[in-house]
Amino acid sequence: MTEADFAAWAAEWRTPPAPIVPVPALTVISSGGVLRGARVMIGLPGHGWRTGMRGDAMVRQGARSLIPVLAEAEWYRAERERVEVFAALVPVERVWVETISTSAEHTTTVDGLILVSLDAPPTRVAVSAETLAAQTTGQLMGRRLVHTSADGEQRGLRAVTEAHAGPEGNAQVRVAQEHEWYRWAATGQAPATRAVPLTELWLE
């Protein structure tokens, strides 16, 4: 068995992290969930979705129920600097909350393509960073990653490099905590990073 064959065999036995399943904000609220700081998506069925947002507690204006929603970078700035920032008020029925779940989504395959419904944002299944790095270059930097190891899953990471050779020749990626990654953009202060084996990383 060649090294490439062994790597392919080992990849089949790796357990991917749980997928991201969007859940309507009203469902989360009615079940006692908290929206403040939650990753959310906004949009319209049949039209499209916007990701990279954070939500806050629902507010009411007359008969309308609205969710304050702001760009993730602004949310991190507000938390870091303890300042108020502008948040758009989005009707609650147009907000979905990203949840970690193992529930499967029914998909339709047409000519080998997996097609999703436009009724709600689709489930996002984790993709092996190793698979992506093998297909093309320049696709990891800045992306949300999950590190899986014997200690479990670690989320809230961002890639700060592409895949590269480590000191022993093994492929690795340097990652940073997401809050430090956003601080880097806002202040220029470089984040603390660490090298993680490429085989242990997944794109959320």
Secondary structure, DSSP 8 states (H G I E B T S, - for coil): --HHHHHHHHHHH------EEEEEHHHHHHTT---TT-EEEEEETTTEEEEEEEE---EEETTEEEEEEEEHHHHHHHHHHT-----EEEEGGGEEEEEE-------EEETTEEE--SSS---B--EEHHHHHHH-SS-STT-EEEEEETTEEEEEEEE-S--EE-TTS-EEEEEEEHHHHHHHHHH-----EEEEEGGGEEE-
